């Protein structure tokens, strides 16, 4: 990954500290998940007075990965070629016999072996399997909320998901729906007897591949079909990245908290009840990045109605929430008041043209992005633009018509 600016580093560190605190993850556990030394983690989350430790990009990548994120998602800088294509591998984990657990691990190894083939290099696949980090037996000390948040983060932010439907499993069913709501494509390995009607009728965009055998005996699947499925997901990954770069804005959570504080007197319990969610989910909507909490359109409409706002405002897409537009429009009004003898129609057209161009540019360069921002318009800028436009109109008027 490219080097980060000082602003990007500052933002990434502050976001990591915030997530670390809201999730209440122990430093020892974070060390195990990330491979980053606990002393380094301590320097980041609890710096000594007068000291400020700035970790390397590699350290930040490892720490966010341990929480279920990629650093590029946090920074909303997804317009460059990724170092890897991240896949989430969901399998049954709870209530397995020793034999079934061993067979699950063999399936996981087979899948990883295929994804590491030379044909899938540059960028290669990186496959995350919860069994390595949040296994119900090997990692029984990790709390249920932490397991859910970590795996929800990954299932909703990774580039694709592989679902091994080896036996009835609440976990795989949950991950199927999390990926569906997040628009994450899937490969599903389907048992000989088929899927339940709920899974079969799911809205997830998937390539289904049947396997043979069972966890009690031996599992095999058509590896050539699996390779073709990976190639298909790989192609769609690059197209999706180009279409939706820079969309992972991170202002929703702060905006929601501020509105509840202002308009509901900070009564989070009542607000959660009013919109029909648990208090825990509401807190995660205010603490976690939007791509993890991922509230439905129905919830967004309920929240907007309850708070007396539009959904666009909640999502940070309304003009009245954009500081550049607010200040530029205010300076335009001030210029109008302080500049005599101007053509009101021309001034309005000039302002509307800039407004249209800025809205188009804003869609390309998200306000959460750290790329070069559109310049703020001040009175002197409006005046210069107006004079240039008037001069251009005069020049065009003097040119003879070809007709």
C-alpha angles and dihedrals in degrees: 000000000000121000116274127235121240089256092053092049092049092050094046093050094048091048092050092050090049093050092045091054097044092049093043092219114175115240091233090056092046090052091054093047097044106029089230114135114255092233089059091049090050091053089055101045098032109028117185117252110279093012127101120189119200113194124214123259089253092055092048091050091053094047095049090044089056088056092048101263141105118229090233089060092052092049094041088228100133097136096094127076109279121236089227143002108241120219129185116215113204120193137156110277108161124083097007124152119232090259093050092047091051091050092049089055091051090053090049091050091049092052093047092048090056094047090053094058118124093248089066097052129117095061102018130197121264110199120201117200117187090215089074094056114015103029111159092232107030093041101030091139092070110097122242094245091052092049092049095047094046094048094040089052091053097041091052099041105036119099095245141351133227115207117198103197094197097149139344104302132170089204098057090044091053092048090049090058096041090054091045093055092045094050093243113155120228148206112210124198103210126203122240092255091053133235132302114268090250092056093039091052094047118130092229117128101238147159107219120208121184120226131201130229128017142259089262091059122010135314125219131169137182102274094190090058089047091054091050090050090052091051090052093050090046091056093048090048093063093045093049091048091054094046099047106030117151095016100121097098117175105201099093096085095052092043092051093049092049093050093049090049092050102039105027098036089247093293097152094168094057093042091053090050092048094055094039104248136114119266088241092058092048091053090050090051087056096042108032129067113269093247089064101043089040099176116204124252089254092055092046090053091049092049093047092049093047092049095043094242139111123258088240089060092050089052092048094245099114120101092232088063095052114093094200092053093044094052095039093051091047091051090048090055091047090050090051091052094046099043117075126205101021128146104255092201093052091047091052093048090049092051093046092048090053090046091054093046092047093050090052091047091047091056089054095043109040116216086239090059123101094215119114109299127227109266119256114246116232130183093269090052093051091048093050092047091048093050091048091050092049091049091049091050091051092049092049091048091055094051113099117246116249088217 
